Amino acid sequence: MTEPRVPRLSVDIVSDVMCPWCIIGWLKFRQVMDYFAGRLDFRIQWHPFELNPDMPPEGEDAGSHVMRKYGIGPEQSRANTGRLASLAGELGFAFNRGPDFRMRNSFDAHRLLTWAGAIEEPEQEGPTGVQTALKLALFAAHFTDNRDVSDHGVLADVAASVGLDRDRAVGILASGEFGDMVRTEEAYWADQNITGVPAFILGGRMLIPGAQDPEAFIRVIENKVLAATV
């Protein structure tokens, strides 16, 4: 007897690899995917958003950047950093923000992610593929290993670490390829009133902003996705 087909749910995630809440939001959403295992076939696609599109090539000290951008003092900045690190740690991700931790320009990282998202993976099993693997590797490179993910050599190495062709990555980075696609996507999501990240779009129509707890996603999916399939 043929088993009934599991409904498929597309999940578009607009995010920036510079955003700590984006990795936290993803780790929470993984719990949602586990909760619906066997009942929904998730398909994940990542989309670009730059928190700091004018960030210079040398980057900026993270502490100074946060204090300047949000108008807070050193004590509040340290408290916020500690809160993020604690929450990430509870979800199994390490923030190792040392004294030299810097915010970086993420445009070239988005170009590689756009490339990875365009690669056909006919044998892909499960909700994620090489694009998600690259995204998570970039999060780890930036937040855990304090690597400069605007550096082309670092980006090529990270791409190779998830099985992508390093030479092809080097060529993309050197040529500016996929840059127009990134800009087009960024403009599209801005037109959709995405002004902060992470932003999760379920089924192409249901927007859930921010790093919500799993229960928020579960309610929406049960009431608006699974209920419609009954």
Residue pairs with C-beta under 8 A, 6 or more apart in sequence:
6 38
6 39
6 40
6 41
7 39
7 40
7 41
7 225
7 226
7 229
8 40
8 41
8 42
8 43
9 40
9 41
9 42
9 43
9 202
9 203
9 221
9 225
10 43
10 45
10 202
10 203
10 204
11 29
11 42
11 43
11 44
11 45
11 127
11 200
11 201
11 202
12 45
12 47
12 200
12 201
12 204
13 25
13 26
13 29
13 44
13 45
13 46
13 47
13 198
13 199
13 200
13 201
14 46
14 47
14 48
14 49
14 189
14 194
14 197
14 198
14 199
14 201
15 22
15 25
15 26
15 46
15 47
15 49
15 135
15 197
15 198
15 199
16 22
16 48
16 49
16 50
16 51
16 106
16 110
16 197
17 106
17 109
17 110
17 113
17 135
17 138
17 139
17 142
17 149
18 50
18 51
18 52
18 103
18 104
18 106
18 142
19 49
19 51
19 197
19 198
20 84
20 88
20 95
20 143
21 84
21 197
21 198
21 210
21 211
22 139
22 197
22 198
22 211
23 88
23 93
23 136
23 139
23 143
24 84
24 87
24 88
24 91
24 93
24 211
25 198
25 200
25 210
25 211
25 212
26 135
26 136
26 139
26 198
27 88
27 91
27 92
27 93
28 91
28 211
28 212
28 213
28 214
29 200
29 214
29 217
31 214
32 214
32 217
32 218
32 221
33 40
33 42
33 127
35 214
35 218
36 42
36 218
36 221
39 226
40 221
40 225
40 226
41 127
42 127
43 127
44 127
44 128
44 129
44 131
44 132
45 117
45 131
46 113
46 117
46 131
46 132
46 135
47 185
47 189
48 110
48 113
48 114
48 182
48 185
48 186
48 189
49 186
49 189
49 194
49 197
49 199
50 106
50 107
50 110
50 186
51 106
51 197
52 65
52 103
52 105
52 106
53 107
55 103
55 104
55 105
55 106
56 105
57 105
57 150
59 102
59 103
59 104
59 105
59 148
59 150
60 102
60 103
61 101
61 102
61 103
62 97
62 101
62 102
62 103
63 74
63 77
63 81
63 101
65 103
66 72
66 77
66 80
66 81
67 73
67 74
67 77
72 80
81 95
81 97
84 95
85 95
85 97
88 94
88 95
88 143
89 95
93 139
93 140
93 143
93 144
94 143
94 144
95 143
95 144
96 143
96 144
96 145
96 146
97 143
97 146
98 146
100 146
101 146
102 148
104 142
104 148
104 149
104 150
105 150
106 149
106 150
107 150
107 179
107 182
108 150
108 152
108 155
108 173
109 138
109 149
109 150
109 155
110 182
111 172
111 173
111 176
111 177
111 178
111 179
111 181
111 182
112 134
112 155
112 159
112 164
112 169
112 172
112 173
112 178
113 131
113 134
113 135
113 138
114 178
114 181
114 182
114 185
115 168
115 169
115 172
115 177
115 178
116 130
116 131
116 134
116 159
116 164
117 131
118 178
119 129
119 130
119 131
121 129
121 130
130 162
130 163
130 164
133 162
133 163
134 158
134 159
134 162
134 164
137 158
137 161
137 162
138 149
138 158
141 147
141 149
141 154
141 158
142 149
147 154
147 158
148 154
149 155
149 158
152 170
152 173
152 174
155 169
155 173
156 166
156 169
156 170
156 173
157 166
159 165
159 166
159 169
160 166
160 169
171 177
172 178
189 199
194 207
196 209
196 210
198 209
198 210
198 211
199 207
199 208
199 209
199 210
200 207
200 208
200 209
200 212
200 217
201 207
201 208
202 208
202 217
202 220
202 221
202 225
203 225
206 220
206 224
206 225
208 216
208 217
208 220
